[in-house]
């Protein structure tokens, strides 16, 4: 089960993974993260930022992982809305952020170096005392792209530039961090 209803599962999960995805690439990253956290023995719920922004209680979750697709160097509105509306609660949780977007021949280098963090996201994440988002490569699928994206997907930017092993490695660091806090609390 990669997606569940957080309202019914929250009392049983350690981590809530929230994503804002337009074409499904960021949702795929969220699923990889959730699967890796589960493989490390954590209980995980996955939901969209749109669903989580309006009224999802974070009670019961020890940590939140939030990711958004980057479009024109901006996060999706529903991810920013989630950060803004849940800021008070997020400030008392462990929070990790990711963004996806670079595509094309230079995507791996851009992901490693990190894309610029949108100013609004930076202000909100500093308010909740979270670290800067990690950047992962994105997906630009010619079959699914619309508008200008369709034109871009037909060129050298088209394709899947996500690095599953890099994503899993990052998720393992989250699991290790949560385990070390758990052991320190004992």
C-alpha positions in Angstrom: 0.0 0.0 0.0 1.8 3.2 -1.2 -1.0 5.6 -0.5 -3.4 5.6 2.5 -5.9 7.9 4.1 -3.9 9.8 6.7 -7.0 10.7 8.7 -7.5 7.0 9.4 -3.9 5.9 9.6 -2.2 8.7 11.5 -2.3 7.0 14.9 -0.3 4.1 13.5 2.3 5.8 11.4 5.7 7.2 12.2 6.2 9.3 9.0 3.8 11.2 6.7 5.2 11.6 3.1 3.5 14.5 1.4 3.9 15.3 -2.3 2.8 17.9 -4.8 3.1 16.5 -8.3 1.7 17.5 -11.7 2.8 14.7 -14.0 3.4 12.0 -11.5 7.2 12.2 -11.3 7.3 13.7 -7.8 4.6 11.3 -6.6 6.9 8.5 -7.9 9.8 9.9 -5.8 7.5 10.0 -2.7 6.6 6.4 -3.3 10.2 5.4 -3.5 10.9 7.3 -0.3 8.0 5.7 1.5 8.9 2.2 0.3 12.5 2.6 1.6 11.3 3.9 4.9 9.0 0.9 5.2 11.9 -1.4 4.4 13.7 0.1 7.3 10.8 -0.8 9.7 9.0 2.6 9.8 5.3 2.9 9.4 4.5 5.4 6.6 1.5 7.1 5.1 1.6 8.9 1.8 -0.7 11.7 0.6 -0.9 14.6 -1.7 -0.2 18.1 -0.5 -3.6 19.2 -1.7 -5.2 16.6 0.6 -2.9 17.3 3.5 -3.1 21.1 3.4 -6.7 21.2 4.4 -7.3 19.7 7.8 -5.1 16.7 8.0 -3.9 16.3 11.6 -0.2 15.7 12.0 -0.8 14.3 15.5 0.8 11.0 15.9 3.4 11.5 13.2 7.0 11.9 14.4 8.2 13.1 11.1 7.1 14.6 7.8 8.7 14.4 4.4 7.4 17.0 1.9 8.3 17.2 -1.8 7.2 19.3 -4.7 7.9 19.5 -8.4 9.7 22.6 -9.5 8.1 24.6 -12.3 9.9 27.8 -13.4 11.8 27.6 -10.1 8.6 27.6 -8.0 7.1 24.9 -5.9 3.5 23.8 -6.6 1.0 25.9 -4.7 -0.5 23.0 -2.7 3.0 22.2 -1.3 3.6 25.8 -0.2 0.0 25.9 1.2 0.7 22.8 3.2 3.9 24.3 4.6 2.2 27.6 5.5 -1.0 26.1 7.1 0.9 23.4 9.0 3.9 25.5 10.1 3.0 25.6 13.8 2.7 21.8 13.9 5.7 21.1 11.6 7.9 23.2 13.9 7.5 20.4 16.5 8.3 17.6 14.1 11.3 16.3 12.2 10.8 17.6 8.6 12.7 16.7 5.4 12.1 18.5 2.1 12.8 17.6 -1.4 12.1 19.1 -4.8 12.2 17.5 -8.3 12.7 19.2 -11.6 15.9 19.2 -13.5 15.6 17.3 -16.8 17.9 16.8 -19.8 21.5 15.9 -20.3 22.6 18.1 -17.4 19.9 16.9 -14.9 22.2 14.7 -12.8 24.7 17.6 -12.2 21.9 20.1 -11.5 20.3 17.7 -9.0 23.7 17.1 -7.2 24.4 20.8 -7.0 20.8 21.5 -6.0 18.4 23.9 -7.7 17.7 27.3 -6.1 15.3 27.2 -3.3 12.2 29.3 -3.9 12.2 32.3 -1.5 8.7 31.6 -0.1 9.8 28.0 0.7 13.0 29.2 2.3 11.1 31.5 4.6 8.6 28.8 5.6 11.2 26.1 6.1 13.3 28.4 8.3 10.2 29.2 10.3 9.8 25.4 11.0 13.6 24.9 11.4 14.0 22.4 8.6 17.0 22.0 6.4 17.1 23.0 2.8 15.4 20.7 0.3 17.4 18.1 -1.6 17.0 18.2 -5.4 16.2 15.2 -7.5 16.0 14.9 -11.2 12.5 15.1 -12.7 10.4 13.5 -15.5 9.3 15.1 -18.6 7.2 12.5 -20.4 6.3 13.5 -24.0 3.1 11.4 -23.9 1.8 13.1 -20.7 3.2 16.6 -21.2 0.8 19.5 -22.0 1.2 23.0 -23.3 4.8 24.3 -23.4 5.9 21.1 -21.6 4.9 19.0 -24.6 7.2 21.0 -26.8 10.0 20.8 -24.2 9.5 17.0 -23.8 10.0 16.4 -27.5 13.5 17.8 -27.3 16.5 16.9 -25.2 14.7 17.6 -21.9 12.3 14.7 -22.5 12.7 11.6 -20.4 13.0 10.3 -16.8 15.9 11.8 -14.9 15.1 10.5 -11.5 17.9 8.6 -9.8 16.2 5.8 -7.8 19.4 4.9 -5.9 20.1 8.5 -4.9 16.5 8.8 -3.7 16.7 5.5 -1.7 20.0 6.6 -0.2 18.5 9.8 1.0 15.5 8.0 2.5 17.9 5.6 4.4 19.5 8.7 6.0 16.0 9.8 7.2 15.3 6.3 8.6 18.7 6.3 10.4 18.1 9.7 11.8 14.7 8.7 13.2 16.2 5.5 14.6 19.0 7.4 16.4 16.5 9.8 18.0 14.4 6.8 19.0 17.4 5.1 20.6 18.5 8.3 22.4 15.0 8.6 23.9 15.3 5.2 25.5 
